Amino acid sequence: MRAEVWQRRRAMSPDEREAAGAGIAFHGFAWATSAVPEGGTLTAYLGLGAEPPTLPLLGRLHARGFHLLLPICEPERQLSWVEWQPNISYERSRFAPLQEPVGPRLDARALQAGDADRPPLAAILLPATALDADGRRVGQGGGYYDRFLAQLSGGAIPATAAIVFDAEVLPPGGVPDEPLDRRVQAAITPSGIRHLGNIA
């Protein structure tokens, strides 16, 4: 499944990607403003290469005053988080083939608790290769986000949405059910918001 999805993604034209980024920004902004209080905190990510473009969405969310945290890959497939600004610096990850933001790092516990400058985590925008209508997600294969989601317990559980292209939302049962996988509540696509059922 991953190979087929990535082949389709790489075949998209620049104009198609630009249009997709605009749609994701529009619908992702609508989802975030309904899920996150004014000035609240959410995690997101920078879509690179053939991934669904997220930079336009990040810009809109930042301009609205949200606190945006982007992931850092850590040892043992853990994630930490850095607050994103439009002019932030990046460096190559030690553990994955991507660029990561530079800044003070927060772990899941710190995100969930919040502090004087940043409210507790209210929502999570995460990458996916595909989703099905039940909320099952095919990630990038590393298990980073499944581990992160498993750490969020005790207290309010953040809303979750994965960003994919329209054809990557599959019918119910389209994604195998793995014991450690965490389901998501919504899909953000270039054409809209899909609310996913049977969240476990």
N, C-alpha and C positions, 0 to 999 in steps of 0.2 A: 504493500500500500504506500509506504513512504516514497519508494522509487517513482511510482506513477505520479504521485502528487508533485514531487519536486521537478519531474520532467515537464509537467504542465506549467508550473510556476516559472521555470526558466524560459519557456516558450513565449511568455507574455511580452508584448511590445512596450516601449517606454510610455506611449500614450495610454495604453490599457492600465499600466501601473499607476500613472498619475491620476487617472479617473478613479481607480480603486482606492488610492490614498485619500482622495477627497470624500468618497463615500464612507470610508472607515472613520474619518475625522468627524463627519456629520453624525453618524449613528453612534459612534463611540462616545462622543460628547453628550448626546441625549441620554445614553445609558448611564454615564458617570454622574450627570447632574441629577438623575433620579435616585441613584444608589448612594451617593456621597453627600453629606451635609456641606453647606457653603464653607469654603476654606478647609475642607477635610483632607484626609490622606488616602492615597491609593498607590498601589504599585502598577508599573507598566513596563514596557521594554522597547528597545529601539529595533524595529524591523530592518534587517540588513539583507543585501543581495536580493535573492528571489522571494524572501519572506513578504507577507503583506506589509505595505508601507505604513508606519505608525508615526513618523515625525510630524506630519500635519496635525494629528490628534494630540501629540504631546504639546505642541505649541498652543493649541486652543485651550487645553486643560490648564497649562501654566498661566496663560493670560487671564483665565477665570479666577485664579487665586488658589487652586488646589496645590497641595504638597504632593509631588510626584517622586517616587522612589524607583530607581532602576537596579537590576540585579547584577551581582558580582559572583562569579563561580569560585567557590572555595574548595579546599580539600574534602575528600569523602563525599563529594557530590552534594555539598551544602550551598546555600545561597546567603549572601549578605546583601545590603541595600545601601545605595547612595542617593541623596536627594538631587534631582535633576534641575538644571537651569539651562536656558537656550545656549549660553556661551561656555558650558562646562567643557573641561578637557577630558580626553579619552586616552587610554593606553591599552595595549594588547593584553588579553587575558592570559594568565599562566596555565589555564586548564581547558580552554575552549578556543576555537578559531574565530574570535570576535573581538571587537573593541568594547571596553568597559569604561564607565565614567569614573573619574578620580575625585575622591573626597572622603570624609569620615564615613565609616561603615557601621550599619546597624544590623542586628540579628533579628530573627522572628519575634523573640520576646520583647525587644525594645520597640519594634514596630507596633505590636499589639497593645502595648502599654501606653504609648504616646509619652509626651513630656510637655514642658511649659511652652515650647515653640511649635509643637506639632501634635494635632489630635491623634487618637488611636486609629489604627488602620481600619478603613471602612470598606474597601473594595480592592479586588485584584484583577488586573488585565493580564492575561498570560498568553504565550504563544501556543500554537497547536499545528500539527500536520493535518489532522482531520478530527471531526466530532461526529457523534450520532445524536439522534433526536432524544435519546435518554440521558445525554450529558456525558457519555463516555468520551474520553479524549485520547488521541494518539499524539504524544509529545514529540520531542526531538530525539528521544532514545536514551537520554541520560538519567532520567528520574529526578532531576533537581526539583522541579515544581511539586511533584508528588511528595517528596520529603518535606518541602517547605509547608505545604498545606497540612500535612500530618502534624506539624509542630504547633499549629494554631488551635489551641484547645483551652477551655476555661475562659469564659467571657464571650463577648459578641463575636460571631463568626462572620468574616467579611463576605460581601457579595462577590461572585466570581463570574467572569466572562472571558472567553477565548476569542482571539481574532483570527479569522480564516477567510479565504475566498468563498464565494457562494457555493461552488460545486463541491466543497470540502465538508459540507454539512450533510451527513448520510442518514438514511432511514433508521428507525429503531433497530437495535441489534447489529448495526453496521460496523461497530468497533468491538473487538473482543473484550470481555470483562476480565481484567487482571486483578488479583487480590490487593495489590498495593496502590492501584490507580485511584485517584480522587476525581469524582465527577464535577462538572461545572454547571452553572445555572443558566448561562446564556451564551450565544454565539453572536459576535459582532462581525458583519460582513459588509462588503461595499453597498449592498442593496437594502440592508436593514438589520434589525435585532431579532434573533430567534430565541425565544425562551424554551429551555430544554426541560423535560419532565423527568419524574422518578429519580430525583436527586438522592443519593445515598452517601 
